[in-house]
Amino acid sequence: MEKIRLQKVLAEAGIASRRKAEELILSGKIKVNDKVAVLGQKVDTEFDKIEYNGMPVKAENKKYYIMLYKPEGCVCTLKDELDRPTVMEYVSDIHARIFPIGRLDFDTEGLLLLTNDGDFANGITHPSKNIEKTYIAHIKGGHVSQEKLSRLRKGIKLDDGMTKPAKVRLDTIYNNGTSLVEITITEGRNRQVRRMFEAIGHPVIALKRTKIGSLELGKLPYGKWRHLNPAEIKSLS
């Protein structure tokens, strides 16, 4: 059998996306034939013994593509070092090694994708794809000026650099001095939407992701999941 790159094997086994698999290799957590693996290494899955944290790695034949309505109050990791609840508790009835594609903050709810297809995950998260993510932000401030909305649309300076232009629409103004704003971005920086609104003086009270690309959260119940259909998978590939 022709040898293939180790990070591809890890991705196809549902361990992580290819990019994350490279990080695992560099951290020394992957072994091939009882030796610490190196980046760029190729393996024969029929004869080489591959281990992740001492556990054997076996390729998954069946691919899973899941959308979850992530509740607030949980993290998007397989296991949390602080012992906080993780999104994996909500998909525990899926008997396959799946992982979250990207992240939503601990206190953010909404649409989250999970899979065991590393190539699919990498395609969605890679910056070159510019896949749009849409959020509904409940923010402080009953009046958000057009000047401030324009700053978000043009790109705003954060401590890690300028953001790309965003699509922004003021949705609802409440009598209690708060507002709902719909915002669509193509990046995935840490707590980016919250930091963008903080930068214009309108801190986020609550945040919900409603769309990834053309895929909508729709009427999926809070804390529940469903499989993506073939058309939905194709639209994100």
C-alpha positions as CSV (number, residue, x, y, z in Angstrom):
1,M,0.0,0.0,0.0
2,E,1.2,3.5,-0.8
3,K,2.3,5.5,2.2
4,I,0.3,8.6,3.0
5,R,1.1,11.6,5.3
6,L,0.5,11.0,8.9
7,Q,-1.6,14.1,9.4
8,K,-4.0,12.9,6.8
9,V,-4.4,9.6,8.6
10,L,-5.1,11.4,11.8
11,A,-7.7,13.5,10.1
12,E,-9.4,10.6,8.5
13,A,-9.4,8.8,11.9
14,G,-11.4,11.7,13.4
15,I,-8.6,12.7,15.7
16,A,-8.5,16.3,14.5
17,S,-8.4,18.4,11.4
18,R,-5.1,18.2,9.4
19,R,-4.0,21.6,10.8
20,K,-4.6,20.4,14.4
21,A,-3.1,17.1,13.6
22,E,0.1,18.8,12.7
23,E,0.1,20.5,16.1
24,L,-0.4,17.1,17.8
25,I,2.6,15.7,15.9
26,L,4.8,18.7,16.8
27,S,3.8,18.3,20.5
28,G,5.1,14.7,20.5
29,K,1.7,13.2,21.3
30,I,1.8,10.9,18.2
31,K,3.9,7.8,17.9
32,V,4.6,5.6,14.9
33,N,6.0,2.1,15.7
34,D,6.7,3.2,19.3
35,K,8.8,6.2,18.1
36,V,7.7,9.9,18.4
37,A,6.4,11.0,15.0
38,V,7.8,13.9,13.0
39,L,6.0,16.4,10.8
40,G,5.8,15.3,7.2
41,Q,6.2,11.6,8.1
42,K,4.4,9.1,5.8
43,V,2.9,5.8,7.1
44,D,1.4,2.6,5.8
45,T,-1.9,2.2,7.7
46,E,-1.8,-1.6,7.2
47,F,1.5,-2.3,8.8
48,D,2.5,0.8,10.9
49,K,1.4,1.1,14.5
50,I,0.1,4.6,15.1
51,E,-0.8,5.9,18.6
52,Y,-2.2,9.1,20.0
53,N,-1.5,9.5,23.7
54,G,-0.8,5.8,24.0
55,M,-4.1,4.7,22.3
56,P,-4.2,3.1,18.9
57,V,-5.4,5.1,15.9
58,K,-7.8,3.4,13.6
59,A,-9.3,5.0,10.5
60,E,-13.0,5.6,10.5
61,N,-14.8,4.3,7.4
62,K,-18.1,6.1,8.0
63,K,-18.1,9.9,7.9
64,Y,-20.2,11.9,10.2
65,Y,-21.4,15.5,9.6
66,I,-23.4,16.8,12.5
67,M,-25.0,20.2,13.4
68,L,-25.6,20.9,17.0
69,Y,-27.5,23.8,18.7
70,K,-24.7,24.4,21.2
71,P,-26.0,25.7,24.5
72,E,-24.2,28.4,26.4
73,G,-22.2,27.2,29.4
74,C,-20.1,24.6,27.7
75,V,-16.8,24.5,25.8
76,C,-16.0,23.3,22.3
77,T,-13.3,20.8,23.2
78,L,-13.2,17.0,23.5
79,K,-12.1,17.3,27.1
80,D,-11.6,20.4,29.3
81,E,-8.6,20.7,31.6
82,L,-10.8,22.8,34.0
83,D,-13.4,20.1,34.0
84,R,-16.1,22.4,32.5
85,P,-19.0,20.8,30.5
86,T,-18.1,20.2,26.9
87,V,-20.2,20.0,23.7
88,M,-19.4,16.3,23.5
89,E,-21.9,15.7,26.3
90,Y,-24.7,16.7,23.9
91,V,-23.6,14.2,21.1
92,S,-22.7,11.3,23.4
93,D,-25.2,9.1,21.6
94,I,-23.0,9.2,18.4
95,H,-20.7,6.2,18.7
96,A,-17.8,7.7,16.6
97,R,-14.8,9.8,17.3
98,I,-16.1,13.2,16.1
99,F,-14.7,16.6,17.0
100,P,-16.0,20.3,16.8
101,I,-15.2,22.3,13.7
102,G,-14.0,25.6,15.1
103,R,-15.3,27.0,18.4
104,L,-18.0,29.0,20.0
105,D,-17.2,30.7,23.3
106,F,-18.3,29.2,26.6
107,D,-21.0,31.8,26.9
108,T,-22.1,31.8,23.3
109,E,-24.9,29.6,21.9
110,G,-25.9,28.5,18.4
111,L,-24.9,26.6,15.4
112,L,-21.9,24.3,15.8
113,L,-20.6,21.7,13.3
114,L,-18.9,18.4,14.3
115,T,-17.4,15.7,12.1
116,N,-14.8,13.0,11.9
117,D,-13.8,14.2,8.4
118,G,-10.6,16.2,8.8
119,D,-10.5,17.4,5.2
120,F,-14.1,18.7,5.5
121,A,-13.2,20.5,8.8
122,N,-10.1,22.1,7.3
123,G,-12.1,23.3,4.3
124,I,-14.5,25.1,6.5
125,T,-12.0,26.7,8.9
126,H,-9.2,27.6,6.4
127,P,-9.0,31.4,6.1
128,S,-8.8,31.2,2.3
129,K,-12.4,29.8,2.1
130,N,-13.9,33.0,3.6
131,I,-17.0,31.1,4.8
132,E,-19.5,33.5,6.3
133,K,-20.7,33.0,9.9
134,T,-23.8,35.0,11.0
135,Y,-24.6,35.9,14.6
136,I,-27.4,37.7,16.4
137,A,-25.9,39.9,19.2
138,H,-27.9,41.3,22.0
139,I,-25.9,44.4,23.0
140,K,-26.0,47.2,25.5
141,G,-27.3,50.5,24.0
142,G,-30.7,51.3,22.6
143,H,-29.2,53.6,19.9
144,V,-26.3,52.4,17.8
145,S,-25.2,55.1,15.5
146,Q,-24.7,54.6,11.7
147,E,-21.1,55.8,12.2
148,K,-20.4,52.9,14.6
149,L,-22.1,50.4,12.4
150,S,-20.1,51.7,9.5
151,R,-16.9,51.1,11.4
152,L,-17.8,47.4,11.8
153,R,-18.7,47.2,8.1
154,K,-15.3,48.6,7.0
155,G,-13.2,46.7,9.5
156,I,-12.3,47.7,13.0
157,K,-8.9,47.7,14.8
158,L,-8.5,45.1,17.6
159,D,-5.5,44.3,19.6
160,D,-4.6,41.5,17.1
161,G,-5.1,43.6,14.0
162,M,-7.8,44.9,11.7
163,T,-10.9,42.8,11.1
164,K,-12.1,42.1,7.7
165,P,-15.2,44.0,6.6
166,A,-18.4,42.7,8.2
167,K,-22.1,42.7,7.1
168,V,-24.1,44.4,9.8
169,R,-27.8,45.0,10.2
170,L,-29.6,46.7,13.2
171,D,-32.5,44.4,13.9
172,T,-34.4,45.5,17.0
173,I,-34.2,48.4,19.4
174,Y,-35.7,47.7,22.8
175,N,-37.2,50.1,25.3
176,N,-34.8,48.9,28.0
177,G,-31.8,50.5,26.3
178,T,-30.5,47.4,24.5
179,S,-30.5,46.3,20.8
180,L,-30.3,43.3,18.6
181,V,-27.8,43.4,15.8
182,E,-27.1,40.8,13.1
183,I,-23.5,40.6,12.1
184,T,-21.8,38.3,9.5
185,I,-18.0,37.8,9.5
186,T,-15.6,35.5,7.6
187,E,-12.9,35.2,10.3
188,G,-12.7,33.1,13.4
189,R,-10.6,35.0,16.0
190,N,-11.0,34.4,19.7
191,R,-14.1,36.1,20.9
192,Q,-14.1,38.3,17.8
193,V,-17.7,39.4,17.7
194,R,-17.7,40.3,21.4
195,R,-14.5,42.3,21.0
196,M,-15.8,44.1,17.9
197,F,-18.9,45.4,19.7
198,E,-16.8,46.2,22.8
199,A,-14.6,48.3,20.5
200,I,-17.5,50.5,19.5
201,G,-18.8,50.9,23.0
202,H,-21.7,48.4,22.9
203,P,-20.8,45.3,25.0
204,V,-22.5,42.0,24.1
205,I,-25.1,40.7,26.6
206,A,-25.8,37.5,24.7
207,L,-24.6,36.0,21.4
208,K,-26.0,33.4,19.1
209,R,-24.6,32.0,15.9
210,T,-27.4,31.3,13.4
211,K,-25.7,30.5,10.1
212,I,-22.5,29.0,8.7
213,G,-22.3,29.6,4.9
214,S,-25.8,28.8,3.6
215,L,-26.5,26.4,6.5
216,E,-29.0,27.8,9.0
217,L,-29.7,26.7,12.6
218,G,-33.4,26.9,11.8
219,K,-35.8,25.2,14.2
220,L,-33.3,22.8,15.7
221,P,-34.1,22.6,19.4
222,Y,-31.7,24.0,22.0
223,G,-29.1,21.4,22.9
224,K,-30.1,18.9,20.1
225,W,-28.3,17.7,17.0
226,R,-29.0,16.3,13.6
227,H,-27.1,14.9,10.6
228,L,-26.4,17.2,7.7
229,N,-28.0,16.0,4.4
230,P,-25.9,15.5,1.3
231,A,-26.9,18.9,-0.2
232,E,-25.8,20.7,3.0
233,I,-22.5,18.9,3.1
234,K,-21.9,19.8,-0.6
235,S,-22.7,23.4,0.1
236,L,-19.9,23.6,2.7
237,S,-17.3,21.5,0.8
